[in-house]
Amino acid sequence: MIFESLEVGPLGVNCFILGCEETGQGVVIDAGGDARDIIAVVERQGLTIAHIINTHGHFDHIGANRALKERFSANLMIHAADIPLLDRAADIAKAYGIPGENSPQPDTCLEDGMEISFGKLAMTVLHTPGHSPGGCCFYLEAEQKIITGDTLFADSIGRTDLPGGSHEQLLDSVRAKLFTLPDHVVAYPGHGPETTIGHEKRHNPYF
């Protein structure tokens, strides 16, 4: 499996490029900005992008959606609850003094439990609201990896003071959807370093 990440955009979002080595089909998760850098990785890996996927709709995670959609004509995916954020991203970013870009509307809405396939690989969508209403994580069971967006960080969790956020809902999401996974599963957050489910269960101060 091809699994590569790079830090993109003004807020340092972890963008993930995943691919099936056998078929060359891949996905981009959280194209937050720096589209040329993301495209360069895709081209270096020789991938055909099937899906552009957002863990959630905040402006720092969707900034390169449009450029990648135009370049790859791929299926854009986000949970329906975060669609209202897509055409407000530029205004919200501006309020923080940061350049931002609105995103095209999705082609497909993510749903809890759905399977996303690319080549001979697949990952399962886990809806984990709390940071945003439509926040999702992506579990690659065969590889024992999970991409957690801004739901769970190394020794922390996503902020819940933004519109649509809920601290209790986020804690419930992590307990029900993430902490039920095996301890050795490696978690790849939307910002910062990777961690493991077991480490967070034992040491994350929010739990």
C-alpha positions, 0 to 999 in steps of 0.5 A, a space after each residue: 500500500 502507498 501511504 504518504 503524507 505532507 503538511 499543507 496550507 497555512 495551518 499545517 494540515 496533514 494531507 494523506 495520499 493513499 494508493 493501491 500498488 497493484 492497480 495504481 488507483 488512489 485517494 487524497 484525504 484532506 487537501 487543505 492547500 498547496 495543490 501543486 505539492 499534492 499533485 507532485 506526490 500523486 504524479 511521483 507515485 503514478 496514481 490515478 485519483 479516484 476520490 478526494 475526501 474531506 474528514 470535515 469541512 473547515 477551511 484549512 482542510 478543503 483549500 485545494 479541493 477545487 484545484 484537485 477536482 479540476 486536475 483529476 476529475 475525481 469523486 469529491 466526498 464529505 459528510 452531508 452535515 458539513 456541506 454548509 461549510 464548503 461555500 463559506 470557507 473563504 469568508 471564514 478564513 478571511 475572518 482569521 486573517 488567512 487566505 482561503 478558497 471555497 470548495 465545490 459541492 461534493 459528488 458523494 456524501 459520506 455516511 457512517 459505516 460506508 466502505 470506500 474502495 480504491 483499487 484492491 484496498 478499502 477503508 471504512 467511514 466512521 462518523 465522529 461528530 463533535 469537532 464539526 457536525 460532519 466530522 469523519 475518520 477513515 479506518 483501514 482495517 487491513 493495514 491497522 491504520 486510522 485517519 482521524 482528522 481533527 477528532 483525535 490528536 496525539 495527547 489531545 482532541 479537536 477544538 469544540 468551540 467552533 459553530 456546530 462543535 460539541 465537547 460531549 459529542 466529541 468525547 462520545 465519538 472517540 469513546 464509541 468509534 475510536 477507543 473500541 479499535 485495537 490498541 495497536 492501531 496507528 492513528 494519523 491526525 489532521 495536525 501533528 504527529 501520529 499516535 496509537 489508539 492504545 496510547 490515547 486510551 491510557 494517556 490522553 488527558 481528555 479521557 
